Amino acid sequence: MTVYIPRPMLILLMIIYVLFLLSVDWINQVDGAWYRPFLVGFLVVIVASWSHRKQDSDEL
């Protein structure tokens, strides 16, 4: 049985994984800014919308 994963979803999952690995220590610093976790979330939303922009409404 073959499972099809749409390309935008695969790209999004890869970027989330890489961002998570690189940013865990940066986000959890005690003396860091309060908005650090929100920056990471904002980047995830931007990448998701960018990867989803070329799909037609039929493909949703």
N, C-alpha and C positions, 0 to 999 in steps of 0.2 A: 504494500500500500504506500503510495507516494503522497506526501503532504506538500501542498503548494503554499509557500510563504511569499506574499507580495514583496517586491523589491523595496518599496518605501519602508515597510515594516522591518525588514531585515536590516536596512541601513540604520533605522532608528534604534533598534535593539543593540547593534554594534556600538553606536555612538554613546548610548546610555551606559553600556558596560565599561567602555574606555573612560568616560567622564567619571564614573563612580570610582574606578580604581585610582585615578589620578587626583581626585578631589576629596577623598574621605578625610585625610589629615588636615587639609586646608580648610574645610568646612568646620571641623570640630575644634579648631584652635580657640582657646578661652579668650584671648585678647583680640580676636578677629571681629570684623564688623557684623552687625546683626543681619545684614541683607545678603550675606554670602550664600546661604542655601537657596535663596530666591533667585540669585544669578544663575545658579546651575539649573534650576527648574525653568527659568526663562530661556536659557540656551536649548534645553530639550524641546520646548514648545516651538522655538524658531526652526530648529532642524527638522522637526516633524512636519511643520507647515511647508517648509521648503521641499522636502522629499515628496509631499503629497500634492504639490501644485500642478503637476503635469497630467494628472488623471482626469478623464472625462467623468461627467456625472453618471454615465452608464457603468463605470467600473467600480463605483462605491458599493 
